[in-house]
Amino acid sequence: MAFPSDYVNFGKIEFTSCSVFVYRTPHDRRALTVPNGIVNAWWQGSNVAVETSGGWVYMFTDFGSYSSKYKK
C-alpha cells in the first residue's frame, strides 16, 4: 500500500517525542505507529521518514508499520 495522495499532496507532518501525525487537511490527521524517542519526521517523496534518538530512521510507505529502517 501507499499513503493516499491527499496526504502526500498536503505534505504536513507534526511530531512529538512519542507520536507522528500526517495531515490531509488542516484539521484532518492520522497517527503513525512509531517507536518512542522521535527527534525528527519528514516527507521523503511519498514516504515518511522518522528519526529516533537512537539514530535509527524508520521509513513508512503507508499507515501500517514501517517498511524498512537504517542507522543514520
PyMOL Python script that loads the backbone (N, CA, C, O; Angstrom):
from pymol import cmd

cmd.read_pdbstr("""\
ATOM      1  N   MET A   1       0.837  -1.191   0.000  1.00  0.00           N
ATOM      2  CA  MET A   1       0.000   0.000   0.000  1.00  0.00           C
ATOM      3  C   MET A   1       0.878   1.248   0.000  1.00  0.00           C
ATOM      4  O   MET A   1       2.097   1.165   0.150  1.00  0.00           O
ATOM      5  N   ALA A   2       0.257   2.374  -0.166  1.00  0.00           N
ATOM      6  CA  ALA A   2       0.947   3.657  -0.146  1.00  0.00           C
ATOM      7  C   ALA A   2       0.071   4.672   0.564  1.00  0.00           C
ATOM      8  O   ALA A   2      -1.124   4.446   0.754  1.00  0.00           O
ATOM      9  N   PHE A   3       0.667   5.792   0.955  1.00  0.00           N
ATOM     10  CA  PHE A   3      -0.137   6.861   1.535  1.00  0.00           C
ATOM     11  C   PHE A   3      -1.076   7.399   0.459  1.00  0.00           C
ATOM     12  O   PHE A   3      -0.659   7.574  -0.685  1.00  0.00           O
ATOM     13  N   PRO A   4      -2.346   7.667   0.808  1.00  0.00           N
ATOM     14  CA  PRO A   4      -3.245   8.287  -0.163  1.00  0.00           C
ATOM     15  C   PRO A   4      -2.664   9.621  -0.642  1.00  0.00           C
ATOM     16  O   PRO A   4      -2.006  10.331   0.119  1.00  0.00           O
ATOM     17  N   SER A   5      -2.910   9.946  -1.894  1.00  0.00           N
ATOM     18  CA  SER A   5      -2.298  11.133  -2.495  1.00  0.00           C
ATOM     19  C   SER A   5      -2.692  12.430  -1.791  1.00  0.00           C
ATOM     20  O   SER A   5      -1.915  13.385  -1.807  1.00  0.00           O
ATOM     21  N   ASP A   6      -3.882  12.495  -1.170  1.00  0.00           N
ATOM     22  CA  ASP A   6      -4.256  13.737  -0.494  1.00  0.00           C
ATOM     23  C   ASP A   6      -3.347  14.027   0.704  1.00  0.00           C
ATOM     24  O   ASP A   6      -3.117  15.194   1.021  1.00  0.00           O
ATOM     25  N   TYR A   7      -2.825  12.998   1.376  1.00  0.00           N
ATOM     26  CA  TYR A   7      -1.867  13.213   2.467  1.00  0.00           C
ATOM     27  C   TYR A   7      -0.524  13.672   1.909  1.00  0.00           C
ATOM     28  O   TYR A   7       0.079  14.614   2.424  1.00  0.00           O
ATOM     29  N   VAL A   8      -0.060  13.008   0.859  1.00  0.00           N
ATOM     30  CA  VAL A   8       1.221  13.361   0.241  1.00  0.00           C
ATOM     31  C   VAL A   8       1.162  14.777  -0.316  1.00  0.00           C
ATOM     32  O   VAL A   8       2.093  15.556  -0.117  1.00  0.00           O
ATOM     33  N   ASN A   9       0.093  15.117  -1.003  1.00  0.00           N
ATOM     34  CA  ASN A   9      -0.039  16.446  -1.613  1.00  0.00           C
ATOM     35  C   ASN A   9      -0.138  17.556  -0.564  1.00  0.00           C
ATOM     36  O   ASN A   9       0.416  18.638  -0.758  1.00  0.00           O
ATOM     37  N   PHE A  10      -0.837  17.299   0.542  1.00  0.00           N
ATOM     38  CA  PHE A  10      -0.937  18.329   1.585  1.00  0.00           C
ATOM     39  C   PHE A  10       0.422  18.519   2.254  1.00  0.00           C
ATOM     40  O   PHE A  10       0.830  19.651   2.516  1.00  0.00           O
ATOM     41  N   GLY A  11       1.122  17.426   2.530  1.00  0.00           N
ATOM     42  CA  GLY A  11       2.519  17.476   2.947  1.00  0.00           C
ATOM     43  C   GLY A  11       2.830  17.928   4.358  1.00  0.00           C
ATOM     44  O   GLY A  11       3.979  18.267   4.642  1.00  0.00           O
ATOM     45  N   LYS A  12       1.855  17.948   5.255  1.00  0.00           N
ATOM     46  CA  LYS A  12       2.128  18.416   6.618  1.00  0.00           C
ATOM     47  C   LYS A  12       2.331  17.236   7.561  1.00  0.00           C
ATOM     48  O   LYS A  12       1.570  16.268   7.544  1.00  0.00           O
ATOM     49  N   ILE A  13       3.370  17.335   8.384  1.00  0.00           N
ATOM     50  CA  ILE A  13       3.661  16.343   9.428  1.00  0.00           C
ATOM     51  C   ILE A  13       3.924  17.095  10.722  1.00  0.00           C
ATOM     52  O   ILE A  13       4.603  18.122  10.724  1.00  0.00           O
ATOM     53  N   GLU A  14       3.386  16.584  11.818  1.00  0.00           N
ATOM     54  CA  GLU A  14       3.713  17.074  13.158  1.00  0.00           C
ATOM     55  C   GLU A  14       4.219  15.889  13.959  1.00  0.00           C
ATOM     56  O   GLU A  14       3.763  14.762  13.765  1.00  0.00           O
ATOM     57  N   PHE A  15       5.168  16.142  14.864  1.00  0.00           N
ATOM     58  CA  PHE A  15       5.649  15.048  15.704  1.00  0.00           C
ATOM     59  C   PHE A  15       5.967  15.549  17.102  1.00  0.00           C
ATOM     60  O   PHE A  15       6.280  16.721  17.313  1.00  0.00           O
ATOM     61  N   THR A  16       5.878  14.627  18.045  1.00  0.00           N
ATOM     62  CA  THR A  16       6.343  14.834  19.411  1.00  0.00           C
ATOM     63  C   THR A  16       7.356  13.723  19.672  1.00  0.00           C
ATOM     64  O   THR A  16       7.705  12.979  18.756  1.00  0.00           O
ATOM     65  N   SER A  17       7.825  13.606  20.892  1.00  0.00           N
ATOM     66  CA  SER A  17       8.799  12.563  21.187  1.00  0.00           C
ATOM     67  C   SER A  17       8.202  11.161  21.118  1.00  0.00           C
ATOM     68  O   SER A  17       8.941  10.177  21.115  1.00  0.00           O
ATOM     69  N   CYS A  18       6.871  11.056  21.062  1.00  0.00           N
ATOM     70  CA  CYS A  18       6.262   9.722  21.045  1.00  0.00           C
ATOM     71  C   CYS A  18       5.176   9.532  19.981  1.00  0.00           C
ATOM     72  O   CYS A  18       4.537   8.480  19.951  1.00  0.00           O
ATOM     73  N   SER A  19       4.952  10.517  19.110  1.00  0.00           N
ATOM     74  CA  SER A  19       3.920  10.341  18.089  1.00  0.00           C
ATOM     75  C   SER A  19       4.236  11.145  16.837  1.00  0.00           C
ATOM     76  O   SER A  19       4.946  12.150  16.879  1.00  0.00           O
ATOM     77  N   VAL A  20       3.677  10.665  15.704  1.00  0.00           N
ATOM     78  CA  VAL A  20       3.799  11.363  14.424  1.00  0.00           C
ATOM     79  C   VAL A  20       2.404  11.439  13.818  1.00  0.00           C
ATOM     80  O   VAL A  20       1.695  10.434  13.754  1.00  0.00           O
ATOM     81  N   PHE A  21       2.009  12.628  13.374  1.00  0.00           N
ATOM     82  CA  PHE A  21       0.720  12.835  12.733  1.00  0.00           C
ATOM     83  C   PHE A  21       0.936  13.303  11.306  1.00  0.00           C
ATOM     84  O   PHE A  21       1.749  14.192  11.049  1.00  0.00           O
ATOM     85  N   VAL A  22       0.202  12.699  10.378  1.00  0.00           N
ATOM     86  CA  VAL A  22       0.254  13.040   8.960  1.00  0.00           C
ATOM     87  C   VAL A  22      -1.101  13.654   8.598  1.00  0.00           C
ATOM     88  O   VAL A  22      -2.147  13.075   8.891  1.00  0.00           O
ATOM     89  N   TYR A  23      -1.076  14.816   7.967  1.00  0.00           N
ATOM     90  CA  TYR A  23      -2.299  15.583   7.674  1.00  0.00           C
ATOM     91  C   TYR A  23      -2.703  15.468   6.205  1.00  0.00           C
ATOM     92  O   TYR A  23      -1.864  15.346   5.312  1.00  0.00           O
ATOM     93  N   ARG A  24      -4.032  15.512   5.986  1.00  0.00           N
ATOM     94  CA  ARG A  24      -4.531  15.656   4.616  1.00  0.00           C
ATOM     95  C   ARG A  24      -5.296  16.951   4.431  1.00  0.00           C
ATOM     96  O   ARG A  24      -5.515  17.392   3.303  1.00  0.00           O
ATOM     97  N   THR A  25      -5.705  17.564   5.537  1.00  0.00           N
ATOM     98  CA  THR A  25      -6.283  18.915   5.549  1.00  0.00           C
ATOM     99  C   THR A  25      -5.788  19.570   6.841  1.00  0.00           C
ATOM    100  O   THR A  25      -5.180  18.892   7.670  1.00  0.00           O
ATOM    101  N   PRO A  26      -6.030  20.862   7.031  1.00  0.00           N
ATOM    102  CA  PRO A  26      -5.569  21.493   8.274  1.00  0.00           C
ATOM    103  C   PRO A  26      -6.144  20.875   9.549  1.00  0.00           C
ATOM    104  O   PRO A  26      -5.557  21.025  10.621  1.00  0.00           O
ATOM    105  N   HIS A  27      -7.280  20.184   9.452  1.00  0.00           N
ATOM    106  CA  HIS A  27      -7.936  19.644  10.648  1.00  0.00           C
ATOM    107  C   HIS A  27      -8.154  18.139  10.600  1.00  0.00           C
ATOM    108  O   HIS A  27      -8.788  17.586  11.498  1.00  0.00           O
ATOM    109  N   ASP A  28      -7.648  17.469   9.585  1.00  0.00           N
ATOM    110  CA  ASP A  28      -7.838  16.019   9.434  1.00  0.00           C
ATOM    111  C   ASP A  28      -6.466  15.357   9.397  1.00  0.00           C
ATOM    112  O   ASP A  28      -5.689  15.552   8.462  1.00  0.00           O
ATOM    113  N   ARG A  29      -6.185  14.571  10.431  1.00  0.00           N
ATOM    114  CA  ARG A  29      -4.884  13.934  10.533  1.00  0.00           C
ATOM    115  C   ARG A  29      -5.018  12.481  10.961  1.00  0.00           C
ATOM    116  O   ARG A  29      -6.043  12.072  11.508  1.00  0.00           O
ATOM    117  N   ARG A  30      -3.966  11.705  10.704  1.00  0.00           N
ATOM    118  CA  ARG A  30      -3.882  10.327  11.166  1.00  0.00           C
ATOM    119  C   ARG A  30      -2.531  10.110  11.803  1.00  0.00           C
ATOM    120  O   ARG A  30      -1.538  10.721  11.407  1.00  0.00           O
ATOM    121  N   ALA A  31      -2.499   9.232  12.796  1.00  0.00           N
ATOM    122  CA  ALA A  31      -1.258   8.941  13.507  1.00  0.00           C
ATOM    123  C   ALA A  31      -0.569   7.725  12.900  1.00  0.00           C
ATOM    124  O   ALA A  31      -1.214   6.802  12.402  1.00  0.00           O
ATOM    125  N   LEU A  32       0.748   7.751  12.958  1.00  0.00           N
ATOM    126  CA  LEU A  32       1.548   6.585  12.595  1.00  0.00           C
ATOM    127  C   LEU A  32       1.924   5.852  13.878  1.00  0.00           C
ATOM    128  O   LEU A  32       2.100   6.481  14.922  1.00  0.00           O
ATOM    129  N   THR A  33       2.048   4.537  13.808  1.00  0.00           N
ATOM    130  CA  THR A  33       2.524   3.750  14.933  1.00  0.00           C
ATOM    131  C   THR A  33       4.045   3.727  14.849  1.00  0.00           C
ATOM    132  O   THR A  33       4.621   3.077  13.977  1.00  0.00           O
ATOM    133  N   VAL A  34       4.683   4.443  15.766  1.00  0.00           N
ATOM    134  CA  VAL A  34       6.130   4.643  15.686  1.00  0.00           C
ATOM    135  C   VAL A  34       6.791   4.309  17.017  1.00  0.00           C
ATOM    136  O   VAL A  34       6.134   4.295  18.058  1.00  0.00           O
ATOM    137  N   PRO A  35       8.101   4.039  16.980  1.00  0.00           N
ATOM    138  CA  PRO A  35       8.836   3.835  18.234  1.00  0.00           C
ATOM    139  C   PRO A  35       8.950   5.149  19.014  1.00  0.00           C
ATOM    140  O   PRO A  35       8.814   6.228  18.438  1.00  0.00           O
ATOM    141  N   ASN A  36       9.198   5.057  20.317  1.00  0.00           N
ATOM    142  CA  ASN A  36       9.381   6.256  21.140  1.00  0.00           C
ATOM    143  C   ASN A  36      10.743   6.883  20.882  1.00  0.00           C
ATOM    144  O   ASN A  36      11.620   6.251  20.293  1.00  0.00           O
ATOM    145  N   GLY A  37      10.918   8.107  21.317  1.00  0.00           N
ATOM    146  CA  GLY A  37      12.187   8.798  21.181  1.00  0.00           C
ATOM    147  C   GLY A  37      12.352   9.479  19.839  1.00  0.00           C
ATOM    148  O   GLY A  37      13.458   9.530  19.302  1.00  0.00           O
ATOM    149  N   ILE A  38      11.272  10.002  19.290  1.00  0.00           N
ATOM    150  CA  ILE A  38      11.314  10.639  17.972  1.00  0.00           C
ATOM    151  C   ILE A  38      12.024  11.992  18.082  1.00  0.00           C
ATOM    152  O   ILE A  38      11.726  12.795  18.966  1.00  0.00           O
ATOM    153  N   VAL A  39      12.963  12.224  17.170  1.00  0.00           N
ATOM    154  CA  VAL A  39      13.653  13.518  17.137  1.00  0.00           C
ATOM    155  C   VAL A  39      13.363  14.285  15.851  1.00  0.00           C
ATOM    156  O   VAL A  39      13.602  15.491  15.789  1.00  0.00           O
ATOM    157  N   ASN A  40      12.850  13.605  14.821  1.00  0.00           N
ATOM    158  CA  ASN A  40      12.519  14.289  13.569  1.00  0.00           C
ATOM    159  C   ASN A  40      11.608  13.393  12.735  1.00  0.00           C
ATOM    160  O   ASN A  40      11.653  12.168  12.853  1.00  0.00           O
ATOM    161  N   ALA A  41      10.782  14.011  11.891  1.00  0.00           N
ATOM    162  CA  ALA A  41       9.931  13.288  10.942  1.00  0.00           C
ATOM    163  C   ALA A  41       9.731  14.185   9.734  1.00  0.00           C
ATOM    164  O   ALA A  41       9.533  15.392   9.876  1.00  0.00           O
ATOM    165  N   TRP A  42       9.782  13.591   8.531  1.00  0.00           N
ATOM    166  CA  TRP A  42       9.664  14.389   7.308  1.00  0.00           C
ATOM    167  C   TRP A  42       9.176  13.521   6.165  1.00  0.00           C
ATOM    168  O   TRP A  42       9.300  12.296   6.187  1.00  0.00           O
ATOM    169  N   TRP A  43       8.610  14.197   5.151  1.00  0.00           N
ATOM    170  CA  TRP A  43       8.249  13.522   3.911  1.00  0.00           C
ATOM    171  C   TRP A  43       9.522  13.311   3.101  1.00  0.00           C
ATOM    172  O   TRP A  43      10.332  14.226   2.953  1.00  0.00           O
ATOM    173  N   GLN A  44       9.690  12.120   2.588  1.00  0.00           N
ATOM    174  CA  GLN A  44      10.775  11.812   1.669  1.00  0.00           C
ATOM    175  C   GLN A  44      10.108  11.189   0.454  1.00  0.00           C
ATOM    176  O   GLN A  44       9.882   9.980   0.398  1.00  0.00           O
ATOM    177  N   GLY A  45       9.795  12.045  -0.522  1.00  0.00           N
ATOM    178  CA  GLY A  45       8.989  11.587  -1.654  1.00  0.00           C
ATOM    179  C   GLY A  45       7.586  11.298  -1.164  1.00  0.00           C
ATOM    180  O   GLY A  45       6.949  12.165  -0.566  1.00  0.00           O
ATOM    181  N   SER A  46       7.096  10.096  -1.409  1.00  0.00           N
ATOM    182  CA  SER A  46       5.764   9.713  -0.926  1.00  0.00           C
ATOM    183  C   SER A  46       5.847   8.843   0.321  1.00  0.00           C
ATOM    184  O   SER A  46       4.860   8.213   0.700  1.00  0.00           O
ATOM    185  N   ASN A  47       7.005   8.801   0.960  1.00  0.00           N
ATOM    186  CA  ASN A  47       7.207   8.055   2.205  1.00  0.00           C
ATOM    187  C   ASN A  47       7.434   9.033   3.349  1.00  0.00           C
ATOM    188  O   ASN A  47       7.791  10.191   3.133  1.00  0.00           O
ATOM    189  N   VAL A  48       7.220   8.546   4.579  1.00  0.00           N
ATOM    190  CA  VAL A  48       7.509   9.337   5.762  1.00  0.00           C
ATOM    191  C   VAL A  48       8.714   8.717   6.459  1.00  0.00           C
ATOM    192  O   VAL A  48       8.721   7.524   6.765  1.00  0.00           O
ATOM    193  N   ALA A  49       9.727   9.533   6.705  1.00  0.00           N
ATOM    194  CA  ALA A  49      10.920   9.095   7.438  1.00  0.00           C
ATOM    195  C   ALA A  49      10.799   9.601   8.867  1.00  0.00           C
ATOM    196  O   ALA A  49      10.448  10.758   9.097  1.00  0.00           O
ATOM    197  N   VAL A  50      11.093   8.723   9.831  1.00  0.00           N
ATOM    198  CA  VAL A  50      11.024   9.076  11.245  1.00  0.00           C
ATOM    199  C   VAL A  50      12.362   8.724  11.881  1.00  0.00           C
ATOM    200  O   VAL A  50      12.772   7.563  11.885  1.00  0.00           O
ATOM    201  N   GLU A  51      13.040   9.740  12.420  1.00  0.00           N
ATOM    202  CA  GLU A  51      14.336   9.532  13.073  1.00  0.00           C
ATOM    203  C   GLU A  51      14.138   9.456  14.581  1.00  0.00           C
ATOM    204  O   GLU A  51      13.411  10.262  15.162  1.00  0.00           O
ATOM    205  N   THR A  52      14.791   8.476  15.215  1.00  0.00           N
ATOM    206  CA  THR A  52      14.681   8.313  16.664  1.00  0.00           C
ATOM    207  C   THR A  52      15.979   8.746  17.346  1.00  0.00           C
ATOM    208  O   THR A  52      17.013   8.921  16.701  1.00  0.00           O
ATOM    209  N   SER A  53      15.895   8.913  18.652  1.00  0.00           N
ATOM    210  CA  SER A  53      17.050   9.350  19.427  1.00  0.00           C
ATOM    211  C   SER A  53      18.185   8.331  19.394  1.00  0.00           C
ATOM    212  O   SER A  53      19.332   8.689  19.664  1.00  0.00           O
ATOM    213  N   GLY A  54      17.901   7.101  19.078  1.00  0.00           N
ATOM    214  CA  GLY A  54      18.931   6.069  18.972  1.00  0.00           C
ATOM    215  C   GLY A  54      19.669   6.089  17.647  1.00  0.00           C
ATOM    216  O   GLY A  54      20.568   5.279  17.424  1.00  0.00           O
ATOM    217  N   GLY A  55      19.293   7.019  16.752  1.00  0.00           N
ATOM    218  CA  GLY A  55      19.970   7.128  15.469  1.00  0.00           C
ATOM    219  C   GLY A  55      19.366   6.300  14.355  1.00  0.00           C
ATOM    220  O   GLY A  55      19.900   6.278  13.246  1.00  0.00           O
ATOM    221  N   TRP A  56      18.268   5.621  14.623  1.00  0.00           N
ATOM    222  CA  TRP A  56      17.586   4.832  13.586  1.00  0.00           C
ATOM    223  C   TRP A  56      16.611   5.715  12.825  1.00  0.00           C
ATOM    224  O   TRP A  56      15.983   6.602  13.403  1.00  0.00           O
ATOM    225  N   VAL A  57      16.488   5.471  11.534  1.00  0.00           N
ATOM    226  CA  VAL A  57      15.498   6.137  10.698  1.00  0.00           C
ATOM    227  C   VAL A  57      14.552   5.065  10.176  1.00  0.00           C
ATOM    228  O   VAL A  57      14.982   4.117   9.518  1.00  0.00           O
ATOM    229  N   TYR A  58      13.275   5.213  10.467  1.00  0.00           N
ATOM    230  CA  TYR A  58      12.241   4.270  10.042  1.00  0.00           C
ATOM    231  C   TYR A  58      11.513   4.865   8.845  1.00  0.00           C
ATOM    232  O   TYR A  58      11.106   6.026   8.882  1.00  0.00           O
ATOM    233  N   MET A  59      11.346   4.082   7.786  1.00  0.00           N
ATOM    234  CA  MET A  59      10.661   4.540   6.579  1.00  0.00           C
ATOM    235  C   MET A  59       9.263   3.923   6.530  1.00  0.00           C
ATOM    236  O   MET A  59       9.105   2.703   6.581  1.00  0.00           O
ATOM    237  N   PHE A  60       8.262   4.780   6.430  1.00  0.00           N
ATOM    238  CA  PHE A  60       6.873   4.352   6.337  1.00  0.00           C
ATOM    239  C   PHE A  60       6.377   4.606   4.922  1.00  0.00           C
ATOM    240  O   PHE A  60       6.510   5.716   4.407  1.00  0.00           O
ATOM    241  N   THR A  61       5.805   3.581   4.287  1.00  0.00           N
ATOM    242  CA  THR A  61       5.215   3.750   2.965  1.00  0.00           C
ATOM    243  C   THR A  61       3.702   3.896   3.056  1.00  0.00           C
ATOM    244  O   THR A  61       3.047   4.254   2.077  1.00  0.00           O
ATOM    245  N   ASP A  62       3.141   3.613   4.254  1.00  0.00           N
ATOM    246  CA  ASP A  62       1.710   3.743   4.482  1.00  0.00           C
ATOM    247  C   ASP A  62       1.465   3.853   5.982  1.00  0.00           C
ATOM    248  O   ASP A  62       2.412   4.016   6.751  1.00  0.00           O
ATOM    249  N   PHE A  63       0.202   3.764   6.410  1.00  0.00           N
ATOM    250  CA  PHE A  63      -0.143   3.934   7.808  1.00  0.00           C
ATOM    251  C   PHE A  63       0.115   2.696   8.657  1.00  0.00           C
ATOM    252  O   PHE A  63      -0.043   2.746   9.877  1.00  0.00           O
ATOM    253  N   GLY A  64       0.504   1.595   8.041  1.00  0.00           N
ATOM    254  CA  GLY A  64       0.865   0.403   8.788  1.00  0.00           C
ATOM    255  C   GLY A  64       2.216   0.593   9.446  1.00  0.00           C
ATOM    256  O   GLY A  64       2.678   1.721   9.622  1.00  0.00           O
ATOM    257  N   SER A  65       2.839  -0.499   9.805  1.00  0.00           N
ATOM    258  CA  SER A  65       4.154  -0.410  10.418  1.00  0.00           C
ATOM    259  C   SER A  65       5.207  -0.006   9.389  1.00  0.00           C
ATOM    260  O   SER A  65       4.939  -0.006   8.187  1.00  0.00           O
ATOM    261  N   TYR A  66       6.394   0.335   9.861  1.00  0.00           N
ATOM    262  CA  TYR A  66       7.439   0.798   8.966  1.00  0.00           C
ATOM    263  C   TYR A  66       7.843  -0.301   7.985  1.00  0.00           C
ATOM    264  O   TYR A  66       7.744  -1.488   8.294  1.00  0.00           O
ATOM    265  N   SER A  67       8.300   0.111   6.795  1.00  0.00           N
ATOM    266  CA  SER A  67       8.677  -0.851   5.771  1.00  0.00           C
ATOM    267  C   SER A  67      10.163  -1.178   5.804  1.00  0.00           C
ATOM    268  O   SER A  67      10.573  -2.250   5.360  1.00  0.00           O
ATOM    269  N   SER A  68      10.975  -0.259   6.329  1.00  0.00           N
ATOM    270  CA  SER A  68      12.407  -0.514   6.464  1.00  0.00           C
ATOM    271  C   SER A  68      12.978   0.447   7.487  1.00  0.00           C
ATOM    272  O   SER A  68      12.318   1.405   7.888  1.00  0.00           O
ATOM    273  N   LYS A  69      14.210   0.187   7.909  1.00  0.00           N
ATOM    274  CA  LYS A  69      14.891   1.105   8.813  1.00  0.00           C
ATOM    275  C   LYS A  69      16.382   1.033   8.521  1.00  0.00           C
ATOM    276  O   LYS A  69      16.885   0.035   8.005  1.00  0.00           O
ATOM    277  N   TYR A  70      17.081   2.118   8.864  1.00  0.00           N
ATOM    278  CA  TYR A  70      18.518   2.138   8.699  1.00  0.00           C
ATOM    279  C   TYR A  70      19.133   3.010   9.793  1.00  0.00           C
ATOM    280  O   TYR A  70      18.479   3.891  10.351  1.00  0.00           O
ATOM    281  N   LYS A  71      20.380   2.749  10.079  1.00  0.00           N
ATOM    282  CA  LYS A  71      21.102   3.527  11.085  1.00  0.00           C
ATOM    283  C   LYS A  71      21.675   4.767  10.430  1.00  0.00           C
ATOM    284  O   LYS A  71      22.323   4.677   9.387  1.00  0.00           O
ATOM    285  N   LYS A  72      21.445   5.910  11.024  1.00  0.00           N
ATOM    286  CA  LYS A  72      21.907   7.176  10.450  1.00  0.00           C
ATOM    287  C   LYS A  72      23.375   7.381  10.739  1.00  0.00           C
ATOM    288  O   LYS A  72      23.948   8.394  10.336  1.00  0.00           O
TER     289      LYS A  72
END
""", "prot")
cmd.dss("prot")
cmd.show_as("cartoon", "prot")
cmd.util.cbc("prot")
cmd.orient("prot")
